[in-house]
Amino acid sequence: MTNSNNSYVLHVTVPIAGTPVQPTATAVPDGEIACFRAHPDNTGLIYLADSSANALSSSSAHIPLAANQAEAIQVKDISKVWCNASVGGEKVIISFARN
């Protein structure tokens, strides 16, 4: 799916709470940044991190997002960001924006 700027919009589901997943390997276009948004219908928290272990960590090693909150992350490939959830079935929306 693309948005009006011809940038990709991807969706990732964390099927089981406490089991981090990685988005499908997708390069972030030059001059753009990856934006990770917790789906507005989520009821728990999404945790973003640079490793599976950090996505599971109860320390500050991850970025927590409540429903509709977003975080822009500079990475060359979105699969470098691990996604975990406090509730199974939660979703993350990933888009790209000009940096």
Backbone as ProteinMPNN parsed JSONL, in Angstrom:
{"seq_chain_A": "MTNSNNSYVLHVTVPIAGTPVQPTATAVPDGEIACFRAHPDNTGLIYLADSSANALSSSSAHIPLAANQAEAIQVKDISKVWCNASVGGEKVIISFARN", "coords_chain_A": {"N_chain_A": [[0.859, -1.17, 0.0], [0.534, 2.266, -0.692], [1.078, 5.701, 0.264], [0.016, 9.127, -0.267], [2.431, 10.297, -0.862], [3.829, 8.471, -2.234], [5.189, 6.706, -0.583], [5.82, 3.763, 1.278], [3.394, 2.066, 3.324], [3.25, 0.004, 5.981], [2.092, -2.838, 7.868], [2.422, -4.434, 10.956], [1.821, -7.213, 12.957], [1.803, -8.226, 16.308], [1.486, -11.27, 17.268], [1.527, -12.783, 19.668], [1.667, -11.78, 22.943], [4.653, -10.71, 24.491], [6.332, -12.017, 22.794], [8.553, -10.986, 20.77], [8.598, -9.593, 17.45], [9.929, -9.088, 14.141], [9.64, -6.627, 11.595], [9.082, -7.339, 8.1], [11.994, -7.485, 6.105], [12.751, -4.419, 4.833], [14.013, -1.824, 3.016], [14.687, 1.48, 4.069], [13.846, 4.293, 2.272], [16.309, 6.474, 0.764], [16.969, 9.551, 2.377], [14.711, 9.478, 3.919], [12.837, 8.665, 6.913], [11.941, 6.092, 9.227], [8.724, 5.694, 10.531], [7.12, 4.562, 13.308], [4.04, 3.602, 14.447], [1.73, 2.976, 17.017], [-1.121, 1.087, 16.52], [-4.329, 2.659, 16.349], [-6.45, 1.212, 17.484], [-5.338, -0.441, 19.365], [-5.123, -1.911, 22.64], [-3.266, -2.251, 24.59], [0.253, -1.816, 25.259], [2.831, -1.121, 22.851], [6.135, -2.184, 22.305], [9.177, -0.989, 21.201], [12.398, -1.862, 20.022], [15.992, -2.383, 19.679], [16.736, -4.998, 19.655], [15.647, -8.395, 20.222], [15.859, -9.142, 22.895], [15.959, -6.63, 24.198], [13.437, -5.686, 23.531], [11.914, -7.24, 25.136], [12.702, -6.493, 27.633], [12.285, -5.081, 30.904], [13.392, -2.759, 31.514], [14.634, 0.534, 30.624], [15.319, 0.015, 28.024], [13.76, -0.139, 25.818], [11.262, 1.406, 23.65], [8.212, 2.473, 24.697], [4.921, 2.495, 23.35], [1.716, 3.806, 23.441], [-1.683, 3.377, 22.253], [-1.987, 4.889, 19.112], [0.253, 6.484, 19.473], [3.467, 7.578, 18.28], [6.785, 6.978, 16.996], [9.667, 8.194, 15.507], [12.274, 6.634, 13.817], [15.626, 6.36, 12.942], [16.79, 4.204, 10.717], [18.336, 1.901, 8.438], [17.012, -0.25, 7.494], [13.843, -1.519, 8.196], [13.57, -3.943, 9.495], [15.387, -4.034, 11.467], [14.303, -3.117, 13.749], [12.742, -4.321, 16.54], [9.538, -5.474, 17.512], [7.315, -5.644, 20.177], [4.557, -6.568, 22.302], [2.175, -5.79, 24.884], [-0.217, -6.998, 24.873], [-1.601, -9.66, 23.107], [-1.961, -9.735, 19.531], [-1.841, -7.055, 18.96], [-1.128, -4.176, 16.861], [1.281, -2.587, 14.677], [1.879, 0.286, 12.811], [3.803, 1.144, 10.085], [5.457, 3.686, 8.47], [7.028, 5.842, 6.036], [8.778, 8.905, 6.13], [9.846, 12.116, 4.972], [13.048, 13.099, 5.967]], "CA_chain_A": [[0.0, 0.0, 0.0], [1.313, 3.499, -0.683], [0.331, 6.892, 0.624], [0.027, 10.142, -1.318], [3.809, 10.661, -1.177], [4.41, 7.277, -2.829], [5.961, 5.977, 0.406], [5.125, 2.561, 1.728], [2.781, 1.957, 4.643], [3.256, -1.419, 6.307], [1.459, -3.204, 9.129], [3.024, -5.578, 11.637], [1.021, -7.681, 14.086], [2.491, -9.025, 17.318], [0.411, -12.218, 17.569], [1.57, -13.284, 21.04], [2.323, -10.838, 23.863], [5.894, -11.229, 25.048], [7.091, -12.693, 21.739], [8.89, -9.93, 19.812], [8.673, -9.901, 16.023], [10.576, -8.094, 13.297], [8.964, -6.392, 10.319], [9.751, -7.899, 6.93], [13.113, -6.644, 5.677], [12.371, -3.38, 3.877], [14.938, -0.698, 3.099], [14.114, 2.816, 4.211], [14.351, 5.085, 1.142], [17.255, 7.549, 1.064], [16.371, 10.829, 2.74], [13.482, 9.286, 4.694], [12.95, 8.082, 8.242], [10.853, 5.154, 9.507], [7.811, 6.121, 11.592], [6.411, 3.435, 13.894], [2.867, 4.095, 15.183], [0.856, 1.956, 17.598], [-2.444, 1.165, 15.887], [-5.274, 3.352, 17.236], [-7.355, 0.271, 18.151], [-4.62, -1.232, 20.372], [-5.564, -1.71, 24.02], [-2.083, -2.321, 25.454], [1.419, -1.073, 24.803], [3.792, -1.664, 21.9], [7.504, -1.894, 22.719], [10.12, -0.993, 20.092], [13.774, -1.98, 20.51], [16.992, -2.773, 18.689], [16.965, -6.443, 19.752], [14.551, -9.131, 20.851], [16.059, -9.062, 24.347], [15.565, -5.297, 24.663], [11.984, -5.565, 23.383], [11.345, -7.966, 26.275], [13.245, -5.925, 28.858], [11.431, -4.188, 31.692], [14.162, -1.534, 31.76], [14.385, 1.594, 29.642], [15.99, -0.38, 26.776], [12.791, -0.118, 24.72], [10.395, 2.589, 23.548], [6.808, 2.066, 24.802], [3.947, 3.319, 22.631], [0.292, 3.542, 23.647], [-2.47, 3.505, 21.014], [-1.856, 6.096, 18.279], [1.521, 7.173, 19.685], [4.43, 7.236, 17.237], [8.193, 7.265, 17.199], [10.463, 8.175, 14.282], [13.537, 5.95, 14.093], [16.532, 6.337, 11.795], [17.384, 2.905, 10.417], [18.441, 1.66, 6.994], [16.062, -1.322, 7.203], [12.908, -1.583, 9.326], [13.68, -5.218, 10.205], [16.326, -3.828, 12.576], [13.506, -2.705, 14.908], [11.914, -5.394, 17.072], [8.245, -5.023, 18.046], [6.693, -6.516, 21.169], [3.289, -6.002, 22.771], [1.696, -6.255, 26.187], [-1.452, -7.73, 24.581], [-1.499, -10.352, 21.825], [-2.771, -9.246, 18.429], [-1.671, -5.617, 18.753], [-0.558, -3.858, 15.555], [2.159, -1.437, 14.488], [1.823, 0.847, 11.462], [5.11, 1.693, 9.761], [5.453, 4.51, 7.25], [8.277, 6.566, 5.824], [8.584, 10.342, 5.975], [11.064, 12.874, 4.644], [13.83, 13.406, 7.155]], "C_chain_A": [[0.902, 1.228, 0.0], [0.441, 4.659, -0.235], [0.494, 7.928, -0.477], [1.438, 10.576, -1.702], [4.558, 9.507, -1.831], [5.352, 6.544, -1.879], [5.129, 4.793, 0.878], [4.505, 2.747, 3.106], [2.65, 0.462, 4.9], [2.584, -1.64, 7.653], [2.15, -4.442, 9.672], [2.105, -5.932, 12.797], [1.914, -8.487, 15.02], [1.456, -10.035, 17.806], [0.352, -12.683, 19.019], [2.316, -12.281, 21.908], [3.572, -11.481, 24.441], [6.727, -12.017, 24.056], [7.403, -11.67, 20.658], [8.98, -10.448, 18.377], [9.404, -8.765, 15.311], [9.714, -7.866, 12.064], [9.743, -7.092, 9.201], [10.854, -6.938, 6.505], [12.671, -5.703, 4.56], [13.314, -2.205, 4.072], [14.169, 0.605, 3.242], [14.698, 3.657, 3.071], [15.316, 6.189, 1.6], [16.512, 8.846, 1.358], [15.089, 10.712, 3.533], [13.796, 8.609, 6.015], [11.751, 7.168, 8.456], [10.035, 5.652, 10.688], [6.996, 4.91, 12.052], [5.277, 3.985, 14.75], [2.083, 2.904, 15.73], [-0.54, 2.157, 17.014], [-3.444, 1.803, 16.851], [-6.243, 2.43, 17.971], [-6.662, -0.583, 19.217], [-5.133, -0.903, 21.77], [-4.409, -1.738, 25.019], [-0.971, -1.453, 24.903], [2.201, -1.853, 23.758], [5.165, -1.271, 22.423], [8.409, -2.036, 21.503], [11.532, -1.052, 20.657], [14.698, -2.429, 19.385], [17.365, -4.254, 18.755], [15.746, -7.097, 20.395], [14.647, -9.019, 22.37], [15.615, -7.708, 24.892], [14.067, -5.068, 24.526], [11.26, -6.256, 24.535], [11.691, -7.323, 27.616], [12.231, -5.039, 29.578], [12.169, -2.891, 32.021], [13.825, -0.491, 30.697], [15.036, 1.284, 28.298], [15.037, -0.392, 25.583], [11.977, 1.182, 24.752], [8.943, 2.11, 23.646], [5.9, 3.048, 24.049], [2.535, 2.873, 22.989], [-0.419, 3.739, 22.31], [-2.298, 4.887, 20.394], [-0.602, 6.919, 18.571], [2.516, 6.702, 18.635], [5.837, 7.624, 17.653], [8.897, 7.171, 15.853], [11.832, 7.602, 14.62], [14.378, 5.936, 12.822], [17.189, 4.965, 11.706], [17.451, 2.76, 8.902], [17.44, 0.599, 6.551], [15.152, -1.491, 8.413], [12.971, -2.901, 10.091], [14.676, -5.134, 11.362], [15.604, -3.404, 13.852], [12.598, -3.869, 15.313], [10.661, -4.807, 17.708], [7.693, -6.075, 19.005], [5.41, -5.83, 21.631], [2.932, -6.572, 24.134], [0.417, -7.071, 26.046], [-1.299, -8.39, 23.206], [-2.43, -9.76, 20.778], [-2.656, -7.751, 18.171], [-0.918, -5.369, 17.451], [0.311, -2.611, 15.607], [2.025, -1.01, 13.031], [3.181, 1.501, 11.201], [4.991, 2.459, 8.442], [6.793, 5.21, 7.16], [7.95, 8.034, 5.593], [9.917, 10.994, 5.636], [11.757, 13.267, 5.934], [14.196, 14.866, 7.192]], "O_chain_A": [[1.948, 1.213, 0.648], [-0.785, 4.606, -0.341], [1.063, 7.623, -1.525], [1.626, 11.168, -2.765], [5.78, 9.556, -1.969], [6.237, 5.823, -2.34], [3.898, 4.83, 0.872], [5.023, 3.487, 3.943], [2.014, -0.257, 4.128], [2.519, -0.73, 8.479], [2.428, -5.385, 8.931], [1.661, -5.052, 13.534], [2.689, -9.332, 14.572], [0.633, -9.709, 18.661], [-0.728, -12.948, 19.547], [3.475, -11.966, 21.637], [3.558, -12.647, 24.834], [7.727, -12.625, 24.436], [6.616, -11.494, 19.727], [9.384, -11.585, 18.13], [9.484, -7.642, 15.808], [9.12, -8.809, 11.541], [10.927, -7.395, 9.356], [10.672, -5.721, 6.539], [12.269, -6.142, 3.483], [13.405, -1.652, 5.168], [13.13, 0.802, 2.612], [15.918, 3.727, 2.921], [15.158, 6.759, 2.68], [15.55, 9.193, 0.674], [14.436, 11.719, 3.804], [14.878, 8.054, 6.208], [10.669, 7.43, 7.932], [10.592, 5.995, 11.731], [6.268, 4.31, 11.262], [5.523, 4.754, 15.68], [1.806, 1.946, 15.008], [-1.07, 3.268, 17.018], [-3.411, 1.517, 18.048], [-6.806, 2.829, 18.99], [-7.32, -1.367, 19.9], [-5.526, 0.229, 22.052], [-4.559, -1.301, 26.16], [-1.212, -0.486, 24.181], [2.232, -3.084, 23.776], [5.349, -0.163, 22.926], [8.413, -3.077, 20.846], [11.84, -0.384, 21.644], [14.255, -2.8, 18.299], [18.217, -4.713, 17.995], [14.926, -6.432, 21.028], [13.639, -8.824, 23.05], [14.965, -7.644, 25.935], [13.481, -4.333, 25.32], [10.13, -5.901, 24.868], [11.033, -7.59, 28.621], [11.43, -4.344, 28.952], [11.639, -2.029, 32.722], [12.846, -0.63, 29.964], [15.281, 2.197, 27.51], [15.466, -0.632, 24.455], [11.999, 1.936, 25.725], [8.482, 1.4, 22.752], [6.09, 4.263, 24.108], [2.198, 1.697, 22.855], [0.182, 4.214, 21.346], [-2.443, 5.911, 21.062], [-0.418, 7.972, 17.96], [2.432, 5.573, 18.152], [6.05, 8.466, 18.526], [8.742, 6.182, 15.137], [12.473, 8.024, 15.583], [13.901, 5.547, 11.756], [18.039, 4.617, 12.526], [16.709, 3.42, 8.174], [17.059, 0.547, 5.381], [15.637, -1.594, 9.54], [12.482, -2.98, 11.218], [14.788, -6.073, 12.151], [16.216, -3.337, 14.918], [11.785, -4.338, 14.517], [10.717, -3.766, 18.362], [7.618, -7.256, 18.668], [5.208, -4.643, 21.374], [3.331, -7.681, 24.49], [0.009, -7.758, 26.982], [-0.905, -7.729, 22.246], [-3.543, -9.335, 21.089], [-3.302, -7.229, 17.263], [-0.166, -6.225, 16.986], [0.124, -1.72, 16.435], [2.054, -1.845, 12.127], [3.651, 2.312, 11.999], [4.491, 1.941, 7.444], [7.592, 5.174, 8.095], [6.961, 8.363, 4.938], [10.981, 10.476, 5.977], [11.113, 13.718, 6.881], [14.861, 15.313, 8.127]]}, "name": "protein", "num_of_chains": 1, "seq": "MTNSNNSYVLHVTVPIAGTPVQPTATAVPDGEIACFRAHPDNTGLIYLADSSANALSSSSAHIPLAANQAEAIQVKDISKVWCNASVGGEKVIISFARN"}
